[in-house]
Amino acid sequence: IETHKTDPAGEVRLVRDIDGKVIREEWSDPTTGEGAFEDVDENYTYSVIAIYPSADFRAVIADRIEPEGYPG
């Protein structure tokens, strides 16, 4: 699952939709704001929540994301 955001780095959480479990947490790239969660179970949908430490930005949520396989 790729994350795309042009804002400064933020904490990004991958949450499994079916039960709300946080699967992974990482910081997005400080320059581009992008990131990716690899090797995610494709049998579920997920929400990605980006939380920015700066008071200038509100959290961003994208839900019902279906993972796509990465070429080996």
Buried (B, 14 or more C-beta within 10 A) or exposed (E): BEBEBEBBBBBBBBBBEEEEEEBBEEEBBEEEBBBBBEEBEEEBEBBBBBBBEEEEBEEBEBEEBEBEEEEE
